Amino acid sequence: MFRFLARTTAATAAVFALPALLGAAAKPVASHWVLQSSVLTYHVTHPLHKVDGVSHAARGMGVCAQGVCRFLIADQVKTFTTGDSARDIHMQQVVHAALYPLITVRTTVPQADLTASQIQATLVVQFAGQKVTFPKLTFALQRQNGDIRLTGAIPATVREFKIKPPQLLFMPINNQIPITVVMLWAPAKS
């Protein structure tokens, strides 16, 4: 009798301890996601100075089905600000924001990857009338009460988007315009 109880108790303890041992992997992953908040920052370097343009206005959604999640993020070009309205208007002219007012990003990732601490994603970015694919970018994921905080960078360049580099004193900006990404995703309320 004592052997039976000892085996049963050990088996029961193992079943209850399994979710704690597996951590985030044992938690179910939502099937619908909404972008709650974001900070997108582009970094421009010129021989005379550096400029950051920031937007907090991105919107996004994600839908997971059959083990695959598809995400769409969109932001208006005019929401990026540098603190200098003349510079911001010039940036909008250079990227033809009147013709192409939105920046969109699409990606597809395995649903199981949303439980990891890092994720690799291929992004398809539409900006300034061009579509550019950024393969296998790594983003950090942090789980917070069911939400996911995503951080990383997109190594964008002026040439990829066929943008004529703006100049100051006849010197153009550098080709690299990396974009820092910080997003908070939450399960959609049903």
N, C-alpha and C positions, 0 to 999 in steps of 0.2 A: 504494500500500500504506500509506504513512504517513497519507494522508487518511482511509482506512478505519479505521485504528487510532485516530486522533485523534477521529473521530466516535464510534466504539464506546466509547472510554474516556470521552468526555464524557457519552454516554448512560448508561453504567454508573454513573458518578459521580452523575449526577442521580437515578437510581433509588435508590441507597443514601443519598443526602442527603435525599430527600423526607421520610422519617419524622422526621428531626431537625428539618427546617424546619417541619413541621406540629406538632411537640410533642405535647401531650396528645391532640389530635384524632386522631392516628394510633394511639393505644393503644386496644385493644379495651375495651369497657365490659362489666362483668360482667352476667349475666342474673339473678342472685339476690344480694341484699344482706342483711346482718345489722347491726343497731345494736350496735356494740361498747361504746360509752360515751356518756354524755350528762350535760350540766349544764343543767337547766331552772330558770330563776329568775323568779318573779313579783315585781313591784315594787308596793308599796302605799304611797300617800302620804296622810297625815292632817295636818291643820293643825298638830299638835304634834310629829309625828315621821314618819320613813320606816321601812318594814320590807321586807326581802327574804325570801322563802321559797324554799328551794332543794331540788331533788331530783336525785339521781344514779341513780335506779332505773328510768328509762324503758327499755322494750324495744321492738324494732321489727324489721320485715322489709320487703323490697322485692322485687318480681318484675317482670322486664322481658320482654316478648314482643311481637313484631311492631312494634318501634320505640317502645313505650310502657311506662313503668315505673309501677307502682302500689305505694305505700308505706303502711304502717300502723304507727303508733306508739301505745303505750299506757303509761300510768303510773297508779299508785294515788295518790289524793288524799292518803292518810295518809303518803306518803313525803316530802312537802314539809315542811321544818322551817325555823323562824325563829330557833331558839335559845331560845325561850320556849315551854315545853310547854303552858302555859295558853292562850296565843295560838293555838297550833297546834290545840288541841282546839276552841277557839271557831271558828276558820276551818272546820274540818271540820263543825261544827254548822251554820254559816251556809250552806255550799254543799251541805248534805244528803248528806254523804259516806256515811252509813249506807245511804241509798237508791241513791246513784249513786257507787260507790267508785272507778270508773275514769274517767280522762280519755283519750279517743281522738282521734287526728288521722289523717285520710286525705288523700292527695293523689295525683294522676296527673300525670306530667311526660313530655315526649318523652325517649327514651333518649339521643339525641344531645346533649341539654342537659347531661348529666352530665359532659361533657368541657369545659364552659365554666368561666369563673372566677366567673360569677354565674348564678343561675337564678331565674326567676319561677315561683311556684307558687300555686295556689289551694288553701287548706287548709279542710277541713271538720272542725270541732272539736266533739266532744260532751263536755259538762261540766255538772255540776249539773242534769242532766235537760233540757238545752237543746242544740240543734244550731245552730251559727253558722258561716257561710261567710266566710272572709277572702280576697277575690279579689286575685290578682296581687301577692303579697308577694315581695320580693326577698331572696334569701339568697346569701351569699358561699360559694364552693366552693374548697377547696384540695386538690389531689391529693398524697397522701403514700404512696409505695410501693404504689400500687394502691388504697389506701383513700381515702375522701373525708371531709374535715372540713367540716362545714356550720355556718355561723354566721348569725344574724339575729335578728329580733324579730317578735313577734305583737302587734299593737296592740289587745289585748282591753280590754273595758270591763265594769263591773259590770252596767250596764243590758242589754247584749246577752245576758247569761246569766240575766237576770231574778233577780239576787241582791239581796236587801235589804242596802244598804250598812251594814256594822257601824259602831257609834258608840263614841266615847270622850269622856266628859264632854259628852254630847249633841251632839257634832260628828261627822258621818259622814266616812268615808274619801272620797277623790276618786274620781270615776267611772273614771278610767283605771287599768288594772292591766296594763301591758305585760309581756310574757313574753320574756325573753332566752333564745335557744336556741343551744346549742353541742353538736354531735353528731359522732361519728366512726363512719362507715359502712365496713364491710369486705365484700369479696366473700365469699359463703357458701362454706364448704368442702364439696366434693361427696363 
